[in-house]
Amino acid sequence: NVLNNSFLNYLKRAEFEPVLTIFLDVTELSELINMIGNDHKYLINGGYEDAERVRVIISPDEDVDFSSFEIKILKIDYPQKFVKLNHRNVLGTIMSLGINRNVIGDIIITSDENPEIYVFVVSEMVSYLENNLLSINNYPVKIKEILPEELTNIHFKEGIDKQLIVSSKRLDVIIAGVLNISRNEVNRYFEEKKVLINHQVCENRHYECKSSDLISVRKFGRIILDEEVKMTKKNNFVIKVKIWH
């Protein structure tokens, strides 16, 4: 496994110096944390709170700050009056430039009336994207690097509130209810290790979910269990969840 070999190299180097990883998705992060165990300290950052794709510093120095993660934030300006761009448009165009996915972090499209696009990248990719990412879907774009503090006024996409009636708070039951799919389909996601609880791969479909648990299903989005509202007369649970697709 190429990825596991990379992780092993990280851990060998971390014996002698702090090590900074590439961007990792939630599954890769879970695997790395399991491999680190109690052998090293580590810090995680994806450029903003609740980022899905993150970089990890293993065996960090005491004076680590955001700059140590070498994450840059790019704003993509585009003609909003003429085109509506989505995550797939942006990522697909970036990948078409021959860039590896692991140098790109999250791509955020805000939920304002005039949505703005932000891309988190490793620092060494900034000039390349500024010079080569000139259009998306045949519409001209301009790349501008912004400072982390400029994100504070950005309205991130809000999750969708949903109320469900479920027979139990088991993980597989909640996923089936939220995604409106069969239990057999849910079981396949567990077998393919696509289900995570609080950023850790979870293979236990019988896990009893708790309030504030973050459930991630790869390619489907994230779910947060808000609260249990009440029990029905048939002893089913009425729960509230927040969903990000």
C-alpha positions as CSV (number, residue, x, y, z in Angstrom):
1,N,0.0,0.0,0.0
2,V,1.6,3.2,-1.2
3,L,-0.2,5.4,1.3
4,N,0.8,3.2,4.3
5,N,4.5,3.3,3.1
6,S,4.2,7.1,3.0
7,F,2.9,7.0,6.6
8,L,5.7,4.7,7.7
9,N,8.2,7.2,6.2
10,Y,6.6,10.0,8.1
11,L,6.9,8.1,11.4
12,K,10.5,7.2,10.8
13,R,11.4,10.8,10.1
14,A,9.4,12.0,13.1
15,E,11.9,10.2,15.3
16,F,14.4,13.0,14.5
17,E,12.4,16.0,13.4
18,P,8.8,17.4,13.0
19,V,7.1,16.1,9.9
20,L,4.4,17.8,7.9
21,T,2.1,15.6,5.8
22,I,0.3,16.3,2.6
23,F,-3.5,16.9,2.7
24,L,-5.3,13.9,4.0
25,D,-9.0,13.1,3.8
26,V,-10.9,11.8,6.8
27,T,-10.2,8.1,6.0
28,E,-6.5,8.7,5.5
29,L,-6.3,10.8,8.7
30,S,-7.9,8.0,10.7
31,E,-5.4,5.5,9.3
32,L,-2.5,7.8,10.2
33,I,-3.7,8.5,13.7
34,N,-4.1,4.7,14.3
35,M,-0.5,4.2,13.1
36,I,0.8,7.0,15.3
37,G,-0.9,5.6,18.4
38,N,0.9,6.9,21.5
39,D,4.3,7.1,19.9
40,H,4.2,10.7,18.9
41,K,2.3,13.9,19.5
42,Y,0.6,15.5,16.5
43,L,-1.4,18.6,15.5
44,I,-4.1,18.8,12.8
45,N,-5.1,21.8,10.6
46,G,-7.0,22.2,7.4
47,G,-7.1,26.0,7.3
48,Y,-10.4,26.6,9.1
49,E,-12.4,25.0,11.8
50,D,-14.1,21.7,10.8
51,A,-12.1,21.3,7.6
52,E,-12.5,17.8,6.1
53,R,-9.1,17.7,4.4
54,V,-6.2,18.5,6.7
55,R,-2.5,18.4,7.1
56,V,-0.8,16.9,10.1
57,I,2.4,17.9,11.9
58,I,3.8,14.8,13.7
59,S,6.1,15.5,16.7
60,P,5.5,19.2,16.5
61,D,7.8,21.9,18.1
62,E,6.3,23.9,21.0
63,D,6.0,27.1,18.9
64,V,3.9,25.7,16.1
65,D,1.4,28.1,14.6
66,F,-0.8,28.2,11.5
67,S,2.1,29.2,9.2
68,S,3.9,25.9,10.2
69,F,1.2,24.0,8.3
70,E,2.1,25.8,5.0
71,I,-1.5,26.1,4.0
72,K,-2.5,29.0,1.6
73,I,-6.0,30.1,0.9
74,L,-6.9,31.1,-2.6
75,K,-10.1,33.0,-3.6
76,I,-11.3,32.4,-7.1
77,D,-13.1,35.4,-8.7
78,Y,-15.4,34.5,-11.6
79,P,-18.3,36.1,-13.5
80,Q,-21.1,35.2,-11.1
81,K,-23.8,36.8,-13.3
82,F,-23.1,34.4,-16.1
83,V,-22.2,31.1,-14.5
84,K,-22.9,29.0,-11.4
85,L,-19.9,26.9,-10.5
86,N,-20.0,23.9,-8.1
87,H,-17.4,21.9,-6.2
88,R,-17.1,19.4,-9.0
89,N,-16.4,22.1,-11.7
90,V,-13.6,23.6,-9.6
91,L,-12.0,20.4,-8.5
92,G,-12.2,18.9,-12.0
93,T,-10.6,21.9,-13.6
94,I,-7.8,21.9,-11.0
95,M,-7.1,18.2,-11.5
96,S,-7.0,18.7,-15.3
97,L,-3.9,20.8,-14.8
98,G,-2.1,17.6,-13.7
99,I,-2.1,18.4,-10.0
100,N,-2.2,15.6,-7.4
101,R,-5.3,15.7,-5.2
102,N,-3.1,15.5,-2.0
103,V,-1.9,19.1,-2.5
104,I,-5.4,20.5,-2.5
105,G,-7.4,20.8,0.7
106,D,-11.1,21.8,1.0
107,I,-12.9,23.7,-1.7
108,I,-15.5,26.0,-0.2
109,I,-18.4,27.6,-2.0
110,T,-20.3,30.0,0.3
111,S,-24.0,30.0,0.5
112,D,-24.5,33.7,-0.1
113,E,-26.6,35.1,-2.9
114,N,-23.3,35.8,-4.7
115,P,-21.4,32.6,-3.8
116,E,-17.6,32.9,-3.4
117,I,-15.1,30.1,-4.0
118,Y,-12.1,29.4,-1.7
119,V,-9.5,26.7,-2.2
120,F,-7.0,25.6,0.4
121,V,-3.7,24.5,-1.1
122,V,-0.1,23.6,0.0
123,S,2.0,26.8,-0.2
124,E,4.2,25.7,-3.1
125,M,1.1,25.4,-5.4
126,V,0.1,29.1,-5.2
127,S,2.1,30.5,-8.1
128,Y,1.4,27.5,-10.3
129,L,-2.4,27.9,-9.9
130,E,-2.2,31.7,-10.3
131,N,-0.4,31.2,-13.6
132,N,-2.4,28.2,-14.9
133,L,-5.9,28.2,-13.5
134,L,-7.2,30.8,-16.0
135,S,-10.7,29.5,-16.6
136,I,-13.4,27.1,-15.3
137,N,-16.1,25.8,-17.6
138,N,-14.7,28.2,-20.3
139,Y,-15.4,31.2,-18.1
140,P,-12.4,33.3,-17.1
141,V,-11.3,33.3,-13.4
142,K,-8.7,35.2,-11.4
143,I,-6.8,33.7,-8.4
144,K,-6.1,35.9,-5.3
145,E,-4.4,34.7,-2.2
146,I,-6.1,35.8,1.0
147,L,-5.1,35.8,4.7
148,P,-6.6,33.4,7.2
149,E,-8.2,36.3,9.1
150,E,-10.2,37.2,6.0
151,L,-12.2,34.0,6.4
152,T,-13.8,35.3,9.6
153,N,-16.5,37.2,7.7
154,I,-17.3,34.4,5.3
155,H,-20.7,32.7,5.6
156,F,-20.0,29.0,5.2
157,K,-22.7,26.7,3.8
158,E,-25.2,25.9,6.4
159,G,-26.2,22.4,7.1
160,I,-29.7,21.2,6.4
161,D,-31.9,20.5,9.5
162,K,-33.9,17.3,9.3
163,Q,-36.1,15.4,11.8
164,L,-36.2,11.6,11.5
165,I,-38.1,8.8,13.1
166,V,-35.8,5.8,13.6
167,S,-36.2,2.4,15.3
168,S,-32.9,2.9,17.2
169,K,-29.9,5.2,17.4
170,R,-27.6,2.6,15.8
171,L,-25.2,4.0,13.3
172,D,-26.5,2.0,10.4
173,V,-30.1,2.8,11.1
174,I,-29.4,6.6,11.2
175,I,-27.4,6.5,8.0
176,A,-30.1,4.5,6.2
177,G,-32.7,7.0,7.4
178,V,-30.8,10.1,6.5
179,L,-29.6,8.9,3.1
180,N,-32.9,7.1,2.4
181,I,-31.2,3.9,1.3
182,S,-31.5,0.3,2.2
183,R,-29.7,-1.4,5.1
184,N,-27.9,-3.6,2.6
185,E,-26.5,-0.5,0.9
186,V,-25.4,0.9,4.2
187,N,-23.6,-2.4,5.0
188,R,-21.6,-2.1,1.8
189,Y,-20.3,1.3,2.9
190,F,-19.1,-0.2,6.2
191,E,-17.4,-3.0,4.3
192,E,-15.7,-0.5,2.0
193,K,-14.6,1.6,5.1
194,K,-16.5,4.6,3.9
195,V,-18.1,5.4,7.3
196,L,-16.4,7.5,9.9
197,I,-17.4,8.6,13.4
198,N,-15.7,11.8,14.6
199,H,-13.0,11.4,11.9
200,Q,-12.3,7.7,12.8
201,V,-13.2,4.9,10.4
202,C,-16.0,2.9,12.1
203,E,-16.7,-0.7,11.1
204,N,-19.2,-1.3,13.9
205,R,-22.6,-0.7,12.3
206,H,-24.2,-1.3,15.8
207,Y,-22.4,1.7,17.3
208,E,-24.9,3.7,19.4
209,C,-24.8,7.3,18.2
210,K,-24.6,10.1,20.8
211,S,-25.6,13.8,20.6
212,S,-22.9,15.8,18.7
213,D,-21.4,12.7,17.0
214,L,-20.0,13.6,13.6
215,I,-20.9,10.9,11.0
216,S,-19.1,11.0,7.7
217,V,-20.1,8.9,4.7
218,R,-17.6,9.3,1.9
219,K,-19.1,10.9,-1.3
220,F,-22.3,11.5,0.6
221,G,-21.4,14.2,3.1
222,R,-21.5,14.7,6.8
223,I,-24.2,14.3,9.4
224,I,-24.3,15.6,13.0
225,L,-26.7,14.1,15.5
226,D,-28.2,17.2,17.1
227,E,-30.5,15.7,19.8
228,E,-33.2,13.2,20.6
229,V,-36.5,15.0,20.6
230,K,-38.9,12.3,22.0
231,M,-40.1,8.8,21.8
232,T,-43.1,7.8,19.8
233,K,-45.9,5.5,21.1
234,K,-44.3,2.7,19.2
235,N,-41.0,3.3,21.1
236,N,-39.3,4.7,18.0
237,F,-36.9,7.7,18.4
238,V,-37.6,11.1,17.0
239,I,-34.2,12.7,16.4
240,K,-32.8,15.9,14.8
241,V,-29.8,15.9,12.6
242,K,-27.9,18.4,10.5
243,I,-26.7,17.3,7.1
244,W,-24.0,18.7,4.8
245,H,-24.0,17.2,1.2
